[in-house]
């Protein structure tokens, strides 16, 4: 399967990777899975997410141990900003470790899996995640819950 263009893609992915995360290989597999993947550094990611063409999901790819704090801080920021708190966030680990799993759980990360996942696994996991996000939007009330007050 060839890399998806923005018009035919299943979704837009913003890939934020740490040093040693293998961005090129990840982008290749995301394209093969049918996703339009764009990449960003940690510092630019919040602005990219807040732009009018925000991605459907943010993938945080962990590489070297020294960069973990920056990516965890980015995930925390995405969860607290009104423009991105509902945006699906996924941690992609190079080496699974307890502290990263714990951070993912405390931050409410939507999924957590290995960077070396096949294109088929990427397609299945991201499609499922995007389906859940879309079904949540569809079932949300069109108007915020407002209580009627009787004088």
FILUM-85753 format. One record per residue (C-alpha): x, y, z. Coordinates in steps of 0.25 Angstrom, whole numbers, padded with zeros to 4 digits. Example, Ala and Ser with C-alpha at 12.3 -4.5 7.8 and 13.67 -1.06 7.14 Angstrom:
% FILUM-85753
     X     Y     Z
  0049 -0018  0031
  0055 -0004  0029
***
This chain:
% FILUM-85753
     X     Y     Z
  0000  0000  0000
  0005  0014 -0003
  0006  0025  0006
 -0007  0032  0008
 -0010  0046  0003
 -0017  0056  0011
 -0030  0054  0003
 -0030  0039  0004
 -0025  0037  0018
 -0032  0031  0029
 -0028  0042  0038
 -0017  0052  0041
 -0006  0049  0051
  0003  0058  0057
  0016  0050  0061
  0024  0057  0072
  0037  0049  0074
  0049  0049  0083
  0063  0047  0078
  0065  0032  0075
  0050  0029  0072
  0052  0025  0058
  0042  0036  0052
  0045  0032  0037
  0041  0017  0040
  0029  0022  0048
  0024  0031  0037
  0026  0020  0026
  0017  0010  0034
  0007  0021  0037
  0006  0024  0022
  0005  0009  0019
 -0006  0008  0029
 -0014  0019  0022
 -0011  0031  0031
 -0006  0045  0027
  0006  0047  0036
  0012  0060  0039
  0024  0062  0049
  0027  0073  0059
  0037  0076  0070
  0033  0077  0084
  0033  0092  0085
  0025  0094  0072
  0014  0083  0075
  0004  0091  0084
  0004  0102  0073
  0002  0092  0062
 -0010  0085  0070
 -0016  0099  0072
 -0016  0103  0057
 -0029  0102  0049
 -0024  0088  0043
 -0022  0081  0056
 -0018  0066  0055
 -0028  0055  0058
 -0018  0049  0068
 -0005  0052  0074
  0006  0041  0075
  0017  0044  0085
  0029  0035  0081
  0039  0033  0092
  0053  0030  0089
  0065  0034  0098
  0062  0034  0113
  0067  0048  0114
  0055  0053  0106
  0044  0046  0114
  0041  0058  0122
  0039  0068  0111
  0029  0058  0104
  0021  0055  0117
  0020  0070  0119
  0015  0072  0105
  0004  0062  0108
  0000  0068  0121
 -0001  0082  0114
 -0009  0076  0103
 -0019  0070  0113
 -0020  0084  0120
 -0022  0093  0108
 -0037  0095  0104
 -0033  0094  0090
 -0027  0080  0091
 -0032  0073  0104
 -0041  0064  0096
 -0031  0061  0085
 -0026  0046  0085
 -0012  0045  0090
 -0004  0032  0089
  0010  0028  0095
  0019  0020  0086
  0030  0014  0094
  0043  0009  0089
  0046  0001  0102
  0034 -0002  0111
  0036  0003  0126
  0028  0005  0138
  0030  0020  0140
  0025  0023  0126
  0013  0014  0127
  0010  0021  0140
  0011  0034  0134
  0002  0030  0122
 -0009  0025  0132
 -0008  0038  0141
 -0009  0047  0129
 -0021  0040  0123
 -0013  0036  0110
 -0023  0028  0100
 -0013  0017  0096
  0001  0012  0099
  0008  0003  0090
  0021 -0001  0084
  0027  0008  0073
  0031 -0005  0065
  0016 -0008  0063
  0013 -0013  0049
  0005 -0004  0039
 -0007 -0014  0041
 -0006 -0012  0056
 -0005  0003  0055
 -0017  0003  0045
 -0026 -0005  0055
 -0022  0003  0068
 -0023  0017  0062
 -0036  0014  0054
 -0042  0009  0067
 -0037  0021  0075
 -0042  0030  0064
 -0056  0023  0064
 -0057  0024  0079
 -0054  0039  0078
 -0064  0041  0067
 -0075  0033  0074
 -0073  0042  0086
 -0074  0054  0078
 -0087  0049  0072
 -0093  0045  0085
 -0090  0059  0092
 -0102  0068  0093
 -0102  0079  0083
 -0105  0089  0094
 -0098  0089  0107
 -0106  0084  0119
 -0113  0096  0124
 -0122  0096  0136
 -0135  0103  0136
 -0137  0112  0148
 -0151  0115  0153
 -0154  0128  0159
***
